[in-house]
Amino acid sequence: MDRLTNTIRPYAWGSTTAIPELLGTTPTGEPQAELWMGAHPGAPSRVDRGDGPVPLDQVIAADPAGELGGAAVERFGPRLPFLLKLLAAGSPLSLQVHPDLAQAAAGFADEEARGIPVDAAHRNYKDANHKPEMIVALTPFEGLCGFRHPEETAALLTGLGVDSLKPYADILRAHPEDAALREVLTAVLGAEREALADAVDQAGEAAGRLAAEGGPHADAYAAYAAIAHAYPGDPGVIAAMLLNHVRLQPGEALFLGAGIPHAYLSGLGVEIMANSDNVLRCGLTPKHVDIPELLRIVRFQAGDPGVLRPEASPDGEELYGTPIDEFRLSRYSLAAGAAPRTPHDRTAQILLCTDGTATLRTPGDPAAPELTLTRGQSAYVPAGERVELTGEGTVFRATVVA
């Protein structure tokens, strides 16, 4: 087992305090948005096996089958197929959507054939992989996830009392669900920014007033007012109003599959995703928005966002079930004096302590060295290496289905 040394990404939307508080470090005053754990080439974790720190992607590349397990390599290739993160949102992230596997492969091949540099600002597909993801709240967490039912959104827009939004509400009431959602999102994102700027600002002000008054949409109005304040005049504010507003309590989760528009707004959570950089943005960002490609990827289906809660198994593992094989996320709640927890060892895993302490040791070998994790610390365990967990705290376990 290897203790991981990880990189913090300082994106502008990050919280200045949430990750330092978890790690027990002094805030720098700068945003600390994400702490990455894994072997993504953009910021791989580092391990030290006696010869100094080495990036984890290089360790895996030197012996993929030995590190990941033969079944995982055969199924997913010679790289760790997931990326684990601590995500700390201090302000709203961009409204975005991810492609499915076929769309990603086709889009990547097309942009490669057209000679678009991978680091070009207008490039949509950085790789040929899909990017399903899941966020588990560690603190109260807010986000937007999937389309709200059109008639409910029509009522919300009408309640704002902004005349220029009335045509959108009329479309949402008059057309079938998929056609209505597509028509309104197309109109909003295709409008000139200056033409919608006044409506966006008016909607934000009205949402703030309505949130203060209370009522059935008060939480959603408060969220949209905050988004409008963060992104004045951005058409993405109106696009965001088409989506379900979600509040997660600690331990609750959201799974975000292909084609589902979403945005994180605030809070600290554990995020896991397939190892990809493919993002198509819908707004709330100064970055490139490819409207035709976005509209091709978005799934215009309304529904409940589907808050997930872990399911406990007899061995103490609490699993967050998803339909994805590239990652599997579970949680252990360790109690002092309780029997050790022993995760299976068929595939590589990353263990992250988010509360208290956890001690990792090799079962049946009292002479083997131990590794103790405190809040925010993590470890990489290669395939085939058995480990048992003891302590008093919470440990998240990331691995694959293989």
CORURDA-V988672 format. One line per field, one symbol per residue. psi: psi as a letter, one per 20 degrees, with the letter a starting at -180 (. if undefined). Layout:
BEGIN
psi = ???
END
This chain:
BEGIN
psi = qpppprppplqhiqqihgghggikrpqiiqpogpopobkpihmqrqqokikrppphhhgghhmghhghphggghgirlqojrpqqppooirprqprqqragggggggghghghjkpqhjqhjphoiajqrlqrqppphrppqrporpqphhghghgghhhkohiighghgghhiqqghhggggggggghiqpghhiggggggggghhgghghiarhjggghgghghghhhmpjphhghhhiiqpppppqpiqrppoaqioqrpqgqrprpqqrqnqjoppqialqirpongghghhhpompqrpimpqqqpqrhjipopnprkphiqpprqpopqpirqqpnqqkhrqqppppiqbqppprppjniiqqqpppapiqrqporqioqqqprbnappqpparo.
END
